[in-house]
Each structure stands twice: as structure tokens, then as C-alpha cells.
Amino acid sequence: MLLDKYVSKIDYESYDDFKKNCKIIVPENFNFGYDVIDEYAKISPNKRAMVWCNDRGDSRTFTFGEMSEYSNRIANFLLGIGLTKGDRVMMILKRRWEFWMCMIAMHKIGVVAIPATHLLTSKDIVYRVNSADIKMIIACDDERVMDAVDEAQQNSPTLKHKAVIHTSRVGWHSFSDEVENASADFIRPSGKADTANGDMMLLYFTSGTTGMPKMVWHDFTYPLGHILTAKFWQNVIDDGLHLTLSDTGWAKCAWGKIYGQWISGTANFIYDFDGKFEPADLLRKMQDYKITTFCGPATVYRFIAQQNLADYDLSSLKYCVTAGEPLYPEVYQGLVKAMGLKIMEGFGQTESVVMVANFLWMTPKPGSMGKPSPCYDVDIIDENGRSCEVGEDGEIVVRTSKSKPPGMFNGYFRDDDLTNRVWHDGIYHTGDVAWRDEDGYYWYVGRNDDMIKSSGYRIGPFEVESTLMEHAAVMECAITGVPDDLRGQVIKATVVLSPGYEASDELVTELQNYVKQATAPYKYPRIIEFVDILPRTISGKVRRVEIRAKDKKTGYKPDIKAD
């Protein structure tokens, strides 16, 4: 395990000890490809790095020796077609195993990696290519994806190269064949061709719940920050097998399927499925491959909780975490009862590694994000920059006047104005609202833009959503504000009903009374709209902004409304 080279110490007696004494060690010219992958290939070439399988019965296991050799071949292929350090390459590879090899290869030669989801349309691709001057796209063997790339190229003057894995297509490099024919020998470049810590390594287009996607860029020290994510939050096990459920197009993949996990010595498990997510399939994979640690979004845990977990042998599973969306308390309690494992929540952004979490030495409070990470000077402040008192809502910020924390982004590429709006005077503003309890635990309230002001009260959507989700009739819901002449705004609940329930005036009244009894009466939804699905970003986040925009445009007049 290489972990002890990059962290002050590994074992801690308490959260306070961890917060005070954990330091990430950043060497000069750190490069994940050479200093982690190739280093493991030297000292332990047969150490398991990745187990991959798909939904068609195919499976492969890769060692660090194989990862090193194959990434060398890709590096030689990319250099051979004319790419150089600083060029930007977008990968639309779903969960194909080649994604991980490409990431390592690009890091080795200093090509900027841009992971992207296969859900992008031609218009989405044009926007990304032209925004970042992308020179090459490597795509999976999916006709729809390739068609979208071909269509996009007509309006993308910087896009010079296209490559597709496992197949061939006119005008495209046959990636698999050309990489196989490339040399497996590769020597780290020197001089200006070598990478430096401050160089751009990775660029993510955020899906965004408002506005156009932002370009978040990270430098070559970014992987080291994810030691906090993997070792101390996800609690990955050396020589274990970790599963984070995420497509490669999202930063959640960087959080859970590559950097911190490999530095910490665990192997990554990749389940490559193209169809609809089926919780039973996931549970069988966890059972058959003996997954040791797992990270998934709250929605997935909700599906898991609906399964008969007694049908599966999950005895290998030692630790579970969640992030990306708050975990409703009733789901947490159900999983604890069924699995005997506490789900440890965490919080962070594409712009960072884990900022706040329920760490190893903490007893989680269901619904709480936990406490701040070491190296991150996290606070909650009000509109005047004052640190909030216990129980007072405010914005989560990171104080960076002394130094940039490990894993923190370098800004929004080609958008200094936006960068300066969220990061100024030594403070990075997350845009997320929370409050802190008397024990120092943080509790999520919502995005700043999602806060509702009604009759002088500031109301966050999560608490109301969490309460509604406890009612058996509610499968999913989103809380927004609707303009009101008397109150400023009133609370609206957009609800997807559970199977077996139908919309009615009686159900509206029942849900409203349920909220009134479970939380402060002023937080109950005066408007309830029943829908078949909630609008979401392509990364799966609920687009409350779309609900608000629709209501504003149409002048929402609900069919069912009660005061």
C-alpha cells in the first residue's frame, strides 16, 4: 500500500485527533499515472486493481501490472496521432474498462481528460467541444453516441480526431486495434513535456441545476485529496473490492472509482450495464463478487431497501456510504435494520473532494452530513459573513486564505467572473445551505437558489421533502416556492405517488396534515401537484428550477389546492 507516503498517519484515536493531525503530503511533480499505477506495477505487479463485468456475462480482472502496460500503449497511440501535453480529450465511454486505462494514459502525457456522459446530445457535444477547444473524442461502441459525435463535428472546428472502442467506423480511429499495436514501453517525458503539480489534469462539465454547464478544472494534485474521500470516509480496505455506483461521466466516478481507492490499495469493482438499473442485479453482483465497501446515491439505497435483503449473502460488505443527495432518515433506519450497517453520509462537490462527512470515529446522526474534513476549514456563515450560531441556517463555505485544500479545484475554466463570484476574499462559497447542531454536526437544508421565503420564514426544501417521504403514498417529491401576494411565497410539493395510490383531494389533505404534525406547521405544502416523473439533470439531480420556471410561465393554478 502506498498510502503512508501521502498522508501524515493512517490510524487515529478519534475524530478530533483526525481533524487536527491528518495532513496530505504533496510531493513535487506528482503524477498519478507514474507515482501510483506504475509504482504498484513495480512493487506488486500482480496486485488486483480492477474487476470489471457487464450485464451480458462478460468479466475481466486487471492487475496493476496490466494497467500500467495498457496505459503505456494508449499513451503511445495518443502521441502517435499528434496529441501533446495540454490538448483536451473528451471520453464518452460509459463504464467500459478502457475508460480507466485512458485516464491513466492521459495523466502520463499531460493530456487533459474530460469525462462525459453517454446521454449527451449532438447539441451538448458541440457546446462542450467549442467551450474547451476539445481536440479528440474517444467513444464507446454505441451507434447513438457515434452518430451524435459525427453530427456535432460539423460545428466543432477544433475536433480533429475520433476513436471508437471494440468496433470500426469510417472516419474514426479503431481504438482497440491501434492501441494493441502500439508499444508497451513508455518513458516519462522530461522538461516542458513533463507534467507539473499546477498543470490542468482533469476538466468536468457540471450538469448544473441552473444555467449552462460550468467547466471545473483540477490540477495534478487532485487525486491526493481523495485520500480523505476513500480511506477515511469510504473506509476502503487494502486488497478489498470497492464499488461506487456511478457512470464515468460524473465527478462521482473520480470520487469513488479511481484515485483515492487505488492510492489506498483497494481494487475497484465496475459493473457495466446499459439497461435500466435493477436493484436485484446489483445485490447479486455484490454477493457474487464479495464487495467489501459500497458507495451509492440515496435513490439507490431507497431501491435496495425495498428488496428482501435476506435473499442475498452480503456478509462480505463491511462499510456503506452515500453522497450526492441527502439520505432520508426513514430509508437509513430501514437499511440499518435490514443490513446491520450504518450508512455514513458525506458532502462535497465537483469542485472538491469530501468536505464534510461522517467519518470512521463518529456515530452518524441520520440525515446529517457529518463534520468537516481535515485540511478543509469549513464554516457556515450568514449573508454578512458572520459565522452562524448553533441551529442557524447559513451558507457552507471553505476558508482558503492560508492555503488551497488538497483536492480543491483551480477555478472555472475560461470564466474568471464566475470564479471570482464564488471564490473571493479567501472564502469559497459552495452555494449550499446548512445548519450546525450543538455537537458540530452539519445538517443540509438546500441550495441557496432553492430556499423558500414564506411569511417571513426561510424554509429549505430538504426538511419538507424528508417528512413527505416518510408517508407511504410518496415515492418521490420536490419542494419549491410559488409566488403568493399575501405570503411572498407558498410551499408547493410536486409528488410522484407510490404504486397503488391515486391523486385525490382527500390525499392532498392527508399529506398536508401529515407534514403539519411531523414538523412546524408553517412548513406544510399549501399546493400539491401529482406528476408521473420529476424533471432531472442528466446526472440525476432534481431540477427544481425547471419546476419553478414552468409554474412562473404558466401561472400555476393547481387542480387540487388546499389552504
C-alpha positions in Angstrom: 0.0 0.0 0.0 1.4 3.4 -1.0 -0.9 5.3 1.3 1.7 6.0 4.0 3.8 8.0 1.5 1.0 10.6 1.1 -0.6 11.1 4.5 0.9 12.1 7.8 -0.5 9.0 9.6 -3.2 6.4 8.9 -4.6 5.5 12.4 -6.4 7.9 14.6 -7.9 7.7 18.1 -10.9 10.0 17.5 -12.4 12.5 15.1 -10.7 15.3 16.9 -7.3 13.6 16.5 -8.1 13.0 12.8 -9.2 16.6 12.2 -6.2 18.1 14.0 -3.4 15.8 12.8 -4.3 14.4 9.4 -2.2 16.1 6.7 -1.9 15.2 3.0 1.7 15.1 1.8 2.0 16.6 -1.7 5.4 15.8 -3.4 6.8 17.8 -6.3 5.6 16.8 -9.7 3.1 14.2 -8.5 1.6 12.3 -11.4 -1.0 9.6 -10.5 0.0 7.5 -13.6 3.6 7.2 -12.6 3.6 7.6 -8.8 0.6 5.3 -8.1 -0.2 3.0 -11.1 3.4 2.4 -12.3 4.7 2.3 -8.7 2.3 -0.5 -7.9 3.3 -2.3 -11.1 6.9 -2.2 -9.9 6.5 -3.3 -6.3 3.4 -5.5 -6.6 2.6 -6.1 -10.3 0.1 -8.9 -9.6 -1.9 -6.9 -7.1 -5.6 -6.8 -8.1 -6.5 -3.3 -9.4 -9.9 -3.7 -11.1 -12.7 -6.3 -11.5 -15.0 -5.5 -14.4 -18.2 -7.2 -15.5 -21.1 -6.3 -17.7 -24.8 -7.3 -17.9 -24.1 -9.8 -20.7 -22.0 -12.2 -18.6 -18.5 -10.9 -19.6 -15.9 -10.3 -16.9 -12.2 -9.4 -16.5 -9.8 -8.8 -13.7 -6.9 -6.4 -14.2 -3.7 -6.2 -12.2 -1.6 -3.1 -11.7 1.0 -4.5 -14.0 -1.6 -4.8 -16.7 -3.0 -1.4 -16.0 0.5 0.1 -16.4 1.3 -1.7 -19.6 -2.1 -1.0 -21.3 -2.0 2.7 -20.3 1.5 2.9 -21.9 0.1 1.6 -25.1 -2.7 4.2 -25.1 -0.1 7.0 -24.3 1.9 5.9 -27.3 -1.2 5.8 -29.5 -2.3 9.3 -28.5 1.2 10.8 -29.0 1.4 8.9 -32.3 -1.6 10.7 -33.8 -0.3 14.1 -32.8 -1.7 14.9 -29.3 0.6 16.7 -26.9 0.6 18.0 -23.4 -2.3 20.4 -22.8 -4.5 19.1 -25.5 -8.1 18.3 -24.4 -9.7 14.9 -25.0 -13.3 14.0 -24.1 -14.2 10.4 -23.2 -17.8 9.1 -23.7 -17.1 5.5 -22.5 -19.9 4.6 -20.2 -18.4 2.0 -17.8 -16.2 0.3 -20.3 -13.0 -0.8 -18.8 -11.0 1.2 -21.3 -12.0 4.4 -19.5 -9.6 3.7 -16.6 -6.8 2.9 -19.0 -7.4 6.1 -20.9 -7.4 8.2 -17.8 -4.1 6.9 -16.6 -2.5 7.3 -20.1 -3.7 10.9 -20.4 -2.3 11.8 -17.0 1.0 10.3 -18.0 1.4 12.5 -21.1 -0.4 15.6 -19.7 -3.4 15.5 -22.0 -6.4 17.0 -20.2 -9.0 14.3 -19.6 -12.7 15.4 -19.9 -15.1 12.6 -18.8 -18.6 12.9 -20.3 -21.9 11.0 -20.1 -23.3 9.0 -23.0 -26.6 10.8 -22.6 -25.2 13.9 -24.3 -27.0 15.0 -27.5 -25.2 16.5 -30.5 -26.0 20.0 -29.2 -24.4 19.1 -25.9 -21.3 17.9 -27.5 -21.0 21.0 -29.7 -21.2 23.2 -26.6 -18.5 21.2 -24.8 -16.1 20.9 -27.7 -16.3 24.6 -28.6 -16.2 25.7 -24.9 -13.0 23.8 -24.2 -11.4 23.5 -27.7 -11.6 19.7 -27.5 -9.3 18.1 -30.0 -10.4 14.4 -29.7 -13.3 12.3 -28.6 -12.9 8.6 -27.6 -16.3 7.0 -27.6 -17.9 3.7 -26.6 -19.3 1.2 -29.2 -22.8 2.8 -29.2 -24.3 3.8 -32.5 -26.3 6.7 -31.0 -23.2 8.1 -29.3 -21.2 7.9 -32.5 -24.0 9.5 -34.6 -24.2 12.4 -32.1 -20.4 12.9 -32.3 -20.4 12.8 -36.1 -23.2 15.3 -36.3 -21.5 17.6 -33.7 -18.2 17.6 -35.6 -19.8 19.6 -38.4 -20.0 22.6 -36.0 -16.9 21.8 -34.0 -13.8 23.2 -35.7 -11.2 22.0 -33.1 -12.4 18.4 -33.1 -9.7 16.6 -35.3 -9.8 13.0 -34.0 -12.4 10.5 -33.2 -11.8 7.0 -31.8 -14.2 4.2 -31.0 -13.5 1.1 -28.9 -14.4 -2.5 -29.9 -15.5 -1.7 -33.4 -14.7 0.3 -36.6 -16.3 3.2 -38.3 -15.4 5.3 -41.3 -13.6 8.5 -40.3 -12.8 7.1 -36.8 -9.7 5.5 -35.3 -10.2 1.9 -34.4 -9.0 2.4 -30.8 -8.7 -1.2 -29.7 -6.7 -2.3 -32.7 -4.4 0.7 -32.8 -3.7 0.5 -29.1 -3.0 -3.2 -29.3 -0.4 -2.5 -32.0 1.2 0.4 -30.0 4.4 -0.2 -27.9 4.0 -1.1 -24.3 7.3 0.7 -23.5 6.9 4.3 -22.3 9.4 6.6 -20.6 8.2 9.6 -18.6 8.7 12.8 -20.6 11.2 15.3 -19.4 11.5 19.1 -19.5 8.5 21.1 -20.7 6.8 17.9 -21.9 6.6 16.6 -18.3 3.7 17.5 -16.0 3.8 19.8 -13.0 1.5 19.9 -10.0 -0.2 23.1 -11.1 -1.0 21.9 -14.7 -4.5 21.1 -15.7 -5.2 17.4 -15.4 -8.9 17.0 -15.4 -11.9 19.0 -16.6 -15.5 18.4 -15.7 -18.6 20.0 -17.2 -21.0 20.2 -14.3 -24.6 19.1 -15.1 -25.9 22.1 -13.2 -29.4 22.6 -11.7 -29.4 26.1 -13.2 -27.8 27.6 -16.3 -25.3 26.2 -18.7 -22.7 23.7 -17.5 -19.6 25.1 -15.9 -16.1 23.9 -16.6 -14.5 22.8 -13.3 -10.7 22.1 -13.7 -8.4 20.3 -11.3 -4.6 20.0 -11.3 -2.3 17.0 -10.8 -2.6 17.1 -7.0 -6.3 16.4 -7.1 -6.0 12.6 -6.7 -4.2 13.1 -3.4 -7.2 14.9 -1.9 -9.3 11.9 -2.4 -7.4 10.0 0.2 -9.8 11.8 2.5 -12.7 10.5 0.4 -11.6 6.9 0.1 -9.6 5.9 3.1 -11.2 8.0 5.8 -14.8 8.3 4.7 -15.5 5.3 2.4 -13.2 3.2 4.7 -11.9 1.2 1.8 -9.8 -1.9 2.6 -6.4 -2.8 1.3 -6.9 -5.7 -1.1 -10.6 -5.3 -0.7 -13.1 -4.6 -3.5 -14.9 -1.3 -3.6 -18.0 -0.4 -5.6 -19.2 3.1 -6.2 -22.3 3.2 -8.4 -21.6 6.0 -10.9 -21.3 6.5 -14.6 -17.8 7.6 -15.7 -19.1 10.9 -17.0 -19.6 12.3 -13.5 -17.2 13.5 -10.8 -18.6 10.9 -8.5 -16.5 8.4 -10.6 -13.4 10.4 -9.6 -14.6 10.3 -6.0 -15.2 6.6 -5.9 -13.7 4.6 -8.7 -10.1 5.6 -9.3 -7.9 7.9 -7.3 -8.3 7.6 -3.6 -9.2 3.9 -3.8 -6.1 2.9 -5.7 -3.8 5.1 -3.5 -5.4 3.3 -0.5 -4.7 -0.2 -2.0 -8.3 -1.4 -2.7 -9.4 -2.8 -6.1 -12.3 -1.1 -7.9 -15.4 -3.1 -9.0 -17.0 -1.9 -12.2 -20.5 -3.1 -13.2 -21.0 -2.1 -16.8 -24.7 -2.2 -17.5 -26.5 -0.5 -20.4 -30.1 -1.0 -19.5 -32.3 0.1 -16.6 -30.9 -0.1 -13.1 -32.2 -3.2 -11.4 -31.5 -3.3 -7.6 -31.7 -7.1 -7.6 -29.0 -7.3 -10.2 -26.8 -5.0 -8.2 -27.3 -7.1 -5.0 -26.4 -10.3 -6.8 -23.2 -8.7 -8.0 -22.4 -7.5 -4.5 -23.0 -11.0 -3.3 -21.1 -13.0 -6.0 -18.1 -10.7 -6.2 -17.9 -10.2 -2.4 -17.9 -6.4 -2.4 -16.3 -5.1 0.8 -17.2 -1.4 0.6 -20.0 0.4 -1.2 -21.0 4.0 -2.1 -24.3 4.8 -3.8 -26.7 7.7 -4.0 -29.7 7.9 -1.7 -32.0 6.9 -4.5 -30.2 3.6 -4.9 -30.4 2.9 -1.2 -34.1 3.6 -1.4 -34.5 0.9 -4.1 -32.3 -1.5 -2.1 -34.4 -1.0 1.0 -37.4 -2.2 -1.0 -35.8 -5.6 -1.7 -35.8 -8.7 0.5 -32.2 -8.5 1.6 -32.4 -11.8 3.4 -32.3 -13.4 -0.1 -28.7 -12.2 -0.6 -25.4 -13.1 1.2 -23.9 -9.7 1.9 -21.6 -10.8 4.6 -18.5 -9.5 2.8 -19.9 -6.0 2.9 -18.2 -4.1 5.7 -19.0 -0.4 5.1 -21.5 1.8 3.2 -21.6 5.5 2.5 -23.7 7.9 0.5 -23.4 11.3 -1.1 -24.8 13.4 -3.9 -28.3 13.8 -2.3 -29.5 13.7 1.3 -30.4 10.3 2.7 -33.9 10.4 4.1 -33.9 9.2 7.7 -36.6 6.5 7.2 -34.5 4.9 4.5 -31.5 5.0 6.8 -33.3 3.3 9.6 -34.7 0.6 7.3 -31.3 -0.3 5.9 -29.7 -0.4 9.4 -32.4 -2.8 10.4 -32.1 -5.0 7.3 -28.3 -4.9 6.8 -26.9 -4.2 10.2 -24.7 -1.5 8.6 -24.9 2.3 9.3 -24.9 4.4 6.1 -22.3 7.1 6.5 -23.3 10.3 4.7 -20.8 12.8 3.2 -20.9 16.1 1.3 -18.8 17.6 -1.4 -18.9 19.0 -4.9 -17.4 18.5 -8.3 -15.2 21.4 -7.2 -13.8 19.5 -4.3 -13.2 16.2 -2.6 -15.2 15.2 0.5 -15.7 18.4 2.6 -18.0 17.2 5.4 -18.7 13.6 6.3 -19.5 11.0 9.0 -16.0 9.6 9.4 -14.8 6.4 11.0 -14.8 7.6 14.6 -18.2 9.2 14.5 -21.6 7.9 15.4 -23.8 9.1 12.5 -26.9 11.1 13.1 -29.4 10.0 10.4 -29.9 12.9 7.9 -26.7 14.7 8.9 -23.8 15.2 6.6 -21.4 14.9 9.5 -18.4 17.1 10.4 -15.7 18.9 8.4 -12.8 17.1 6.8 -9.2 17.6 7.8 -7.4 20.2 5.7 -10.7 21.9 5.0 -11.5 25.0 7.1 -15.3 24.7 6.7 -17.8 27.1 8.2 -21.4 28.2 8.0 -21.9 31.9 7.5 -24.8 34.4 7.1 -25.2 37.0 4.4 -22.9 39.4 6.2 -20.1 36.8 6.5 -20.7 36.1 10.2 -20.2 32.6 11.5 -23.7 31.3 12.3 -24.8 30.2 15.7 -25.9 26.7 16.6 -29.2 25.9 14.8 -28.9 28.9 12.5 -29.2 28.4 8.7 -26.3 29.7 6.6 -24.1 29.0 3.6 -21.4 26.3 3.7 -18.1 27.9 2.9 -14.4 26.9 2.8 -11.9 29.4 4.1 -8.8 29.3 1.9 -6.8 32.4 2.9 -4.0 30.2 4.3 -3.8 27.6 1.5 -5.9 25.8 -1.1 -7.0 22.5 0.5 -5.9 19.3 -1.2 -8.4 18.3 -3.9 -9.9 21.8 -4.3 -10.5 22.9 -7.8 -8.5 25.7 -9.5 -11.4 27.6 -10.8 -13.9 27.6 -13.7 -12.1 27.3 -16.9 -12.3 30.4 -19.1 -14.8 32.1 -16.7 -12.9 34.3 -14.3 -16.0 36.3 -13.4 -17.8 33.2 -12.2 -14.8 32.0 -10.3 -14.5 35.4 -8.6 -18.1 35.4 -7.7 -17.9 32.2 -5.7 -14.3 32.4 -4.5 -13.2 35.8 -3.2 -11.6 37.3 -0.1 -10.1 34.0 0.9 -13.5 32.2 1.0 -15.1 29.7 -1.4 -18.9 29.8 -1.4 -20.5 26.5 -2.0 -24.0 27.8 -2.6 -25.3 25.1 -0.2 -27.3 26.0 2.9 -26.9 24.1 6.2 -27.0 24.4 9.9 -24.8 23.1 12.7 -26.0 21.4 15.8 -24.5 21.6 19.3 -22.3 18.6 18.6 -20.8 20.1 15.5 -22.7 18.0 13.0 -23.9 19.7 9.8 -27.4 19.4 8.5 -28.3 20.1 4.9 -31.1 22.5 4.1 -30.8 23.0 0.3 -29.2 25.1 -2.4 -29.3 28.9 -2.0 -31.4 29.2 -5.1 -33.9 26.6 -3.7 -34.6 28.4 -0.4 -38.2 29.4 0.1 -39.2 32.7 1.9 -42.8 32.5 3.1 -44.5 34.8 5.6 -41.0 35.8 6.9 -39.8 32.3 7.3 -36.8 30.8 5.4 -37.6 27.2 4.5 -35.3 24.7 3.0 -36.7 22.0 0.7 -35.0 19.0 2.2 -36.7 19.0 5.6 -40.2 19.1 4.0 -39.2 16.5 1.4 -37.8 14.3 4.0 -41.0 14.5 6.0 -43.2 13.8 3.0 -41.0 10.8 2.0 -42.0 9.1 5.3 -45.6 8.8 4.0 -46.3 5.6 2.3 -48.0 7.3 -0.6 -45.0 9.3 -1.6 -42.4 7.7 -3.9 -40.5 10.9 -4.7 -41.1 14.6 -4.2 -39.6 18.0 -4.8 -40.4 21.1 -2.8 -40.4 24.6 -4.4 -41.9 28.0 -3.8 -44.7 29.5 -5.7 -45.2 33.4 -5.7 -48.1 34.5 -3.4 -49.3 38.1 -3.0 -50.0 37.6 0.7 -47.1 35.4 1.9 -44.4 36.2 -0.7 -44.2 32.5 -1.5 -46.1 29.4 -0.6 -44.7 25.9 -0.4 -45.5 23.6 -3.3 -44.9 19.8 -3.3 -44.5 18.1 -6.6 -45.2 14.4 -5.8 -44.7 11.1 -7.6 -47.0 8.6 -6.0 -46.1 5.1 -4.9 -47.8 2.2 -6.7 -51.4 1.7 -5.5 -52.1 5.3 -4.7 -54.2 7.8 -6.7 -54.4 11.6 -6.6 -57.4 13.0 -4.8 -58.5 15.9 -2.6 -58.5 13.6 0.3 -54.9 12.5 -0.3 -53.8 16.2 -0.5 -55.4 16.9 2.9 -53.8 13.8 4.3 -50.3 14.7 3.2 -50.7 18.3 4.4 -51.9 17.2 7.8 -49.0 14.7 7.9 -46.4 17.4 7.4 -48.2 19.7 9.9 -48.0 17.1 12.6 -44.4 16.0 11.8 -42.8 19.4 11.6 -43.5 23.1 12.1 -47.0 23.9 10.7 -45.7 26.8 8.6 -43.7 24.3 6.5 -46.6 22.4 5.1 -47.2 22.5 1.3 -50.3 24.6 0.5 -50.1 23.4 -3.1 -49.6 19.8 -4.1 -49.2 18.7 -7.7 -49.1 15.0 -8.6 -46.8 14.0 -11.6 -45.5 10.9 -13.2 -41.9 11.9 -13.0 -39.7 14.7 -11.7 -37.6 16.8 -14.0 -33.9 15.9 -13.6 -30.5 16.9 -14.9 -28.6 14.3 -17.0 -26.7 13.4 -13.8 -30.0 12.6 -12.0 -30.4 15.7 -9.8 -33.9 17.1 -9.4 -34.3 20.3 -11.4 -36.4 22.4 -9.0 -35.5 25.4 -11.2 -37.5 23.7 -14.1 -40.5 23.3 -11.8 -40.3 26.9 -10.8 -39.9 28.1 -14.4 -42.9 26.1 -15.5 -45.0 27.5 -12.7 -43.9 31.1 -13.5 -44.6 30.7 -17.2 -48.0 29.1 -16.9 -49.2 30.9 -13.8 -49.6 27.7 -11.8 -53.2 27.1 -11.0 -53.4 23.6 -9.3 -56.2 21.3 -9.9 -56.0 20.4 -6.3 -55.2 23.1 -3.7 -56.0 23.4 0.0 -55.3 26.2 2.5 
